[in-house]
């Protein structure tokens, strides 16, 4: 059973909101998860990204795999693009 860092969809129809979560790969997309690692709102380009990078690095060091989408979002956060620095290190 591998742990994956991936997105879990929340929000209403046509108004998506995502949580970045660490979940077992066998758990459903919007089901059970082990830890919440941040949030991502694709509709809010200026402050829609809030990642807890220290927690993400901790899970990666323990062997968690990162999904392609979360890897792309992490690159945006590291570049400082579309991230609010005061919320990025909660």
Chimera marker file (.cmm) of the C-alpha trace (Angstrom):
<marker_set name="trace">
<marker id="1" x="0.000" y="0.000" z="0.000" r="1" g="1" b="0" radius="0.5"/>
<marker id="2" x="1.639" y="3.156" z="-1.222" r="1" g="1" b="0" radius="0.5"/>
<marker id="3" x="0.881" y="6.616" z="0.084" r="1" g="1" b="0" radius="0.5"/>
<marker id="4" x="0.219" y="9.248" z="-2.566" r="1" g="1" b="0" radius="0.5"/>
<marker id="5" x="0.041" y="13.013" z="-2.277" r="1" g="1" b="0" radius="0.5"/>
<marker id="6" x="-2.879" y="14.014" z="-4.462" r="1" g="1" b="0" radius="0.5"/>
<marker id="7" x="-5.895" y="16.296" z="-4.805" r="1" g="1" b="0" radius="0.5"/>
<marker id="8" x="-9.308" y="15.653" z="-3.258" r="1" g="1" b="0" radius="0.5"/>
<marker id="9" x="-12.145" y="17.596" z="-4.882" r="1" g="1" b="0" radius="0.5"/>
<marker id="10" x="-14.573" y="19.609" z="-2.804" r="1" g="1" b="0" radius="0.5"/>
<marker id="11" x="-16.890" y="22.487" z="-3.600" r="1" g="1" b="0" radius="0.5"/>
<marker id="12" x="-20.051" y="22.597" z="-5.610" r="1" g="1" b="0" radius="0.5"/>
<marker id="13" x="-20.869" y="21.969" z="-9.231" r="1" g="1" b="0" radius="0.5"/>
<marker id="14" x="-18.724" y="24.184" z="-11.507" r="1" g="1" b="0" radius="0.5"/>
<marker id="15" x="-16.998" y="25.736" z="-8.462" r="1" g="1" b="0" radius="0.5"/>
<marker id="16" x="-14.164" y="23.324" z="-7.695" r="1" g="1" b="0" radius="0.5"/>
<marker id="17" x="-12.012" y="23.574" z="-4.610" r="1" g="1" b="0" radius="0.5"/>
<marker id="18" x="-9.292" y="21.057" z="-3.858" r="1" g="1" b="0" radius="0.5"/>
<marker id="19" x="-7.476" y="19.826" z="-0.781" r="1" g="1" b="0" radius="0.5"/>
<marker id="20" x="-3.962" y="18.507" z="-1.153" r="1" g="1" b="0" radius="0.5"/>
<marker id="21" x="-3.969" y="15.303" z="0.880" r="1" g="1" b="0" radius="0.5"/>
<marker id="22" x="-1.771" y="12.345" z="1.699" r="1" g="1" b="0" radius="0.5"/>
<marker id="23" x="-3.855" y="9.231" z="1.106" r="1" g="1" b="0" radius="0.5"/>
<marker id="24" x="-3.389" y="5.537" z="0.616" r="1" g="1" b="0" radius="0.5"/>
<marker id="25" x="-3.461" y="4.747" z="-3.099" r="1" g="1" b="0" radius="0.5"/>
<marker id="26" x="-6.387" y="2.349" z="-2.597" r="1" g="1" b="0" radius="0.5"/>
<marker id="27" x="-8.613" y="5.001" z="-0.977" r="1" g="1" b="0" radius="0.5"/>
<marker id="28" x="-11.159" y="6.767" z="-3.227" r="1" g="1" b="0" radius="0.5"/>
<marker id="29" x="-10.327" y="10.234" z="-4.557" r="1" g="1" b="0" radius="0.5"/>
<marker id="30" x="-12.710" y="12.084" z="-2.247" r="1" g="1" b="0" radius="0.5"/>
<marker id="31" x="-12.720" y="9.474" z="0.498" r="1" g="1" b="0" radius="0.5"/>
<marker id="32" x="-10.490" y="8.739" z="3.425" r="1" g="1" b="0" radius="0.5"/>
<marker id="33" x="-7.105" y="10.408" z="3.755" r="1" g="1" b="0" radius="0.5"/>
<marker id="34" x="-4.207" y="10.421" z="6.195" r="1" g="1" b="0" radius="0.5"/>
<marker id="35" x="-3.311" y="14.115" z="6.363" r="1" g="1" b="0" radius="0.5"/>
<marker id="36" x="-4.354" y="17.450" z="4.843" r="1" g="1" b="0" radius="0.5"/>
<marker id="37" x="-1.308" y="19.177" z="3.326" r="1" g="1" b="0" radius="0.5"/>
<marker id="38" x="-2.883" y="22.297" z="1.887" r="1" g="1" b="0" radius="0.5"/>
<marker id="39" x="-5.587" y="23.705" z="-0.353" r="1" g="1" b="0" radius="0.5"/>
<marker id="40" x="-5.840" y="24.751" z="-3.996" r="1" g="1" b="0" radius="0.5"/>
<marker id="41" x="-8.511" y="26.978" z="-5.518" r="1" g="1" b="0" radius="0.5"/>
<marker id="42" x="-8.028" y="27.178" z="-9.302" r="1" g="1" b="0" radius="0.5"/>
<marker id="43" x="-10.562" y="30.018" z="-9.594" r="1" g="1" b="0" radius="0.5"/>
<marker id="44" x="-8.535" y="32.360" z="-7.354" r="1" g="1" b="0" radius="0.5"/>
<marker id="45" x="-5.276" y="33.024" z="-9.216" r="1" g="1" b="0" radius="0.5"/>
<marker id="46" x="-3.711" y="35.378" z="-6.658" r="1" g="1" b="0" radius="0.5"/>
<marker id="47" x="-4.319" y="33.630" z="-3.313" r="1" g="1" b="0" radius="0.5"/>
<marker id="48" x="-5.774" y="30.273" z="-4.296" r="1" g="1" b="0" radius="0.5"/>
<marker id="49" x="-2.749" y="28.195" z="-3.343" r="1" g="1" b="0" radius="0.5"/>
<marker id="50" x="-1.934" y="27.331" z="0.256" r="1" g="1" b="0" radius="0.5"/>
<marker id="51" x="0.564" y="24.495" z="0.785" r="1" g="1" b="0" radius="0.5"/>
<marker id="52" x="2.244" y="23.265" z="3.935" r="1" g="1" b="0" radius="0.5"/>
<marker id="53" x="5.612" y="22.542" z="2.331" r="1" g="1" b="0" radius="0.5"/>
<marker id="54" x="7.189" y="21.217" z="5.540" r="1" g="1" b="0" radius="0.5"/>
<marker id="55" x="4.493" y="18.546" z="5.867" r="1" g="1" b="0" radius="0.5"/>
<marker id="56" x="4.772" y="17.683" z="2.174" r="1" g="1" b="0" radius="0.5"/>
<marker id="57" x="8.550" y="17.238" z="2.467" r="1" g="1" b="0" radius="0.5"/>
<marker id="58" x="8.026" y="15.064" z="5.549" r="1" g="1" b="0" radius="0.5"/>
<marker id="59" x="5.653" y="12.736" z="3.679" r="1" g="1" b="0" radius="0.5"/>
<marker id="60" x="8.004" y="12.567" z="0.682" r="1" g="1" b="0" radius="0.5"/>
<marker id="61" x="10.895" y="11.638" z="2.973" r="1" g="1" b="0" radius="0.5"/>
<marker id="62" x="8.758" y="8.791" z="4.325" r="1" g="1" b="0" radius="0.5"/>
<marker id="63" x="8.273" y="7.444" z="0.790" r="1" g="1" b="0" radius="0.5"/>
<marker id="64" x="5.056" y="9.072" z="-0.417" r="1" g="1" b="0" radius="0.5"/>
<marker id="65" x="4.631" y="9.472" z="-4.163" r="1" g="1" b="0" radius="0.5"/>
<marker id="66" x="3.493" y="12.818" z="-5.558" r="1" g="1" b="0" radius="0.5"/>
<marker id="67" x="0.861" y="12.971" z="-8.304" r="1" g="1" b="0" radius="0.5"/>
<marker id="68" x="1.672" y="14.878" z="-11.491" r="1" g="1" b="0" radius="0.5"/>
<marker id="69" x="-0.849" y="17.619" z="-10.758" r="1" g="1" b="0" radius="0.5"/>
<marker id="70" x="0.414" y="18.203" z="-7.229" r="1" g="1" b="0" radius="0.5"/>
<marker id="71" x="4.003" y="18.261" z="-8.542" r="1" g="1" b="0" radius="0.5"/>
<marker id="72" x="2.988" y="21.053" z="-10.951" r="1" g="1" b="0" radius="0.5"/>
<marker id="73" x="1.265" y="22.974" z="-8.148" r="1" g="1" b="0" radius="0.5"/>
<marker id="74" x="4.340" y="22.590" z="-5.918" r="1" g="1" b="0" radius="0.5"/>
<marker id="75" x="6.526" y="24.098" z="-8.649" r="1" g="1" b="0" radius="0.5"/>
<marker id="76" x="4.188" y="27.090" z="-8.792" r="1" g="1" b="0" radius="0.5"/>
<marker id="77" x="4.454" y="27.504" z="-5.024" r="1" g="1" b="0" radius="0.5"/>
<marker id="78" x="8.257" y="27.279" z="-5.058" r="1" g="1" b="0" radius="0.5"/>
<marker id="79" x="8.479" y="29.910" z="-7.791" r="1" g="1" b="0" radius="0.5"/>
<marker id="80" x="6.215" y="32.166" z="-5.785" r="1" g="1" b="0" radius="0.5"/>
<marker id="81" x="3.672" y="32.239" z="-8.583" r="1" g="1" b="0" radius="0.5"/>
<marker id="82" x="0.080" y="32.353" z="-7.286" r="1" g="1" b="0" radius="0.5"/>
<marker id="83" x="1.016" y="31.726" z="-3.685" r="1" g="1" b="0" radius="0.5"/>
<marker id="84" x="0.467" y="33.852" z="-0.625" r="1" g="1" b="0" radius="0.5"/>
<marker id="85" x="3.759" y="33.652" z="1.314" r="1" g="1" b="0" radius="0.5"/>
<marker id="86" x="2.121" y="34.234" z="4.690" r="1" g="1" b="0" radius="0.5"/>
<marker id="87" x="-0.064" y="31.144" z="4.215" r="1" g="1" b="0" radius="0.5"/>
<marker id="88" x="2.452" y="28.867" z="2.512" r="1" g="1" b="0" radius="0.5"/>
<marker id="89" x="4.243" y="27.697" z="5.666" r="1" g="1" b="0" radius="0.5"/>
<marker id="90" x="1.311" y="27.111" z="8.051" r="1" g="1" b="0" radius="0.5"/>
<link id1="1" id2="2" r="1" g="1" b="0" radius="0.2"/>
<link id1="2" id2="3" r="1" g="1" b="0" radius="0.2"/>
<link id1="3" id2="4" r="1" g="1" b="0" radius="0.2"/>
<link id1="4" id2="5" r="1" g="1" b="0" radius="0.2"/>
<link id1="5" id2="6" r="1" g="1" b="0" radius="0.2"/>
<link id1="6" id2="7" r="1" g="1" b="0" radius="0.2"/>
<link id1="7" id2="8" r="1" g="1" b="0" radius="0.2"/>
<link id1="8" id2="9" r="1" g="1" b="0" radius="0.2"/>
<link id1="9" id2="10" r="1" g="1" b="0" radius="0.2"/>
<link id1="10" id2="11" r="1" g="1" b="0" radius="0.2"/>
<link id1="11" id2="12" r="1" g="1" b="0" radius="0.2"/>
<link id1="12" id2="13" r="1" g="1" b="0" radius="0.2"/>
<link id1="13" id2="14" r="1" g="1" b="0" radius="0.2"/>
<link id1="14" id2="15" r="1" g="1" b="0" radius="0.2"/>
<link id1="15" id2="16" r="1" g="1" b="0" radius="0.2"/>
<link id1="16" id2="17" r="1" g="1" b="0" radius="0.2"/>
<link id1="17" id2="18" r="1" g="1" b="0" radius="0.2"/>
<link id1="18" id2="19" r="1" g="1" b="0" radius="0.2"/>
<link id1="19" id2="20" r="1" g="1" b="0" radius="0.2"/>
<link id1="20" id2="21" r="1" g="1" b="0" radius="0.2"/>
<link id1="21" id2="22" r="1" g="1" b="0" radius="0.2"/>
<link id1="22" id2="23" r="1" g="1" b="0" radius="0.2"/>
<link id1="23" id2="24" r="1" g="1" b="0" radius="0.2"/>
<link id1="24" id2="25" r="1" g="1" b="0" radius="0.2"/>
<link id1="25" id2="26" r="1" g="1" b="0" radius="0.2"/>
<link id1="26" id2="27" r="1" g="1" b="0" radius="0.2"/>
<link id1="27" id2="28" r="1" g="1" b="0" radius="0.2"/>
<link id1="28" id2="29" r="1" g="1" b="0" radius="0.2"/>
<link id1="29" id2="30" r="1" g="1" b="0" radius="0.2"/>
<link id1="30" id2="31" r="1" g="1" b="0" radius="0.2"/>
<link id1="31" id2="32" r="1" g="1" b="0" radius="0.2"/>
<link id1="32" id2="33" r="1" g="1" b="0" radius="0.2"/>
<link id1="33" id2="34" r="1" g="1" b="0" radius="0.2"/>
<link id1="34" id2="35" r="1" g="1" b="0" radius="0.2"/>
<link id1="35" id2="36" r="1" g="1" b="0" radius="0.2"/>
<link id1="36" id2="37" r="1" g="1" b="0" radius="0.2"/>
<link id1="37" id2="38" r="1" g="1" b="0" radius="0.2"/>
<link id1="38" id2="39" r="1" g="1" b="0" radius="0.2"/>
<link id1="39" id2="40" r="1" g="1" b="0" radius="0.2"/>
<link id1="40" id2="41" r="1" g="1" b="0" radius="0.2"/>
<link id1="41" id2="42" r="1" g="1" b="0" radius="0.2"/>
<link id1="42" id2="43" r="1" g="1" b="0" radius="0.2"/>
<link id1="43" id2="44" r="1" g="1" b="0" radius="0.2"/>
<link id1="44" id2="45" r="1" g="1" b="0" radius="0.2"/>
<link id1="45" id2="46" r="1" g="1" b="0" radius="0.2"/>
<link id1="46" id2="47" r="1" g="1" b="0" radius="0.2"/>
<link id1="47" id2="48" r="1" g="1" b="0" radius="0.2"/>
<link id1="48" id2="49" r="1" g="1" b="0" radius="0.2"/>
<link id1="49" id2="50" r="1" g="1" b="0" radius="0.2"/>
<link id1="50" id2="51" r="1" g="1" b="0" radius="0.2"/>
<link id1="51" id2="52" r="1" g="1" b="0" radius="0.2"/>
<link id1="52" id2="53" r="1" g="1" b="0" radius="0.2"/>
<link id1="53" id2="54" r="1" g="1" b="0" radius="0.2"/>
<link id1="54" id2="55" r="1" g="1" b="0" radius="0.2"/>
<link id1="55" id2="56" r="1" g="1" b="0" radius="0.2"/>
<link id1="56" id2="57" r="1" g="1" b="0" radius="0.2"/>
<link id1="57" id2="58" r="1" g="1" b="0" radius="0.2"/>
<link id1="58" id2="59" r="1" g="1" b="0" radius="0.2"/>
<link id1="59" id2="60" r="1" g="1" b="0" radius="0.2"/>
<link id1="60" id2="61" r="1" g="1" b="0" radius="0.2"/>
<link id1="61" id2="62" r="1" g="1" b="0" radius="0.2"/>
<link id1="62" id2="63" r="1" g="1" b="0" radius="0.2"/>
<link id1="63" id2="64" r="1" g="1" b="0" radius="0.2"/>
<link id1="64" id2="65" r="1" g="1" b="0" radius="0.2"/>
<link id1="65" id2="66" r="1" g="1" b="0" radius="0.2"/>
<link id1="66" id2="67" r="1" g="1" b="0" radius="0.2"/>
<link id1="67" id2="68" r="1" g="1" b="0" radius="0.2"/>
<link id1="68" id2="69" r="1" g="1" b="0" radius="0.2"/>
<link id1="69" id2="70" r="1" g="1" b="0" radius="0.2"/>
<link id1="70" id2="71" r="1" g="1" b="0" radius="0.2"/>
<link id1="71" id2="72" r="1" g="1" b="0" radius="0.2"/>
<link id1="72" id2="73" r="1" g="1" b="0" radius="0.2"/>
<link id1="73" id2="74" r="1" g="1" b="0" radius="0.2"/>
<link id1="74" id2="75" r="1" g="1" b="0" radius="0.2"/>
<link id1="75" id2="76" r="1" g="1" b="0" radius="0.2"/>
<link id1="76" id2="77" r="1" g="1" b="0" radius="0.2"/>
<link id1="77" id2="78" r="1" g="1" b="0" radius="0.2"/>
<link id1="78" id2="79" r="1" g="1" b="0" radius="0.2"/>
<link id1="79" id2="80" r="1" g="1" b="0" radius="0.2"/>
<link id1="80" id2="81" r="1" g="1" b="0" radius="0.2"/>
<link id1="81" id2="82" r="1" g="1" b="0" radius="0.2"/>
<link id1="82" id2="83" r="1" g="1" b="0" radius="0.2"/>
<link id1="83" id2="84" r="1" g="1" b="0" radius="0.2"/>
<link id1="84" id2="85" r="1" g="1" b="0" radius="0.2"/>
<link id1="85" id2="86" r="1" g="1" b="0" radius="0.2"/>
<link id1="86" id2="87" r="1" g="1" b="0" radius="0.2"/>
<link id1="87" id2="88" r="1" g="1" b="0" radius="0.2"/>
<link id1="88" id2="89" r="1" g="1" b="0" radius="0.2"/>
<link id1="89" id2="90" r="1" g="1" b="0" radius="0.2"/>
</marker_set>
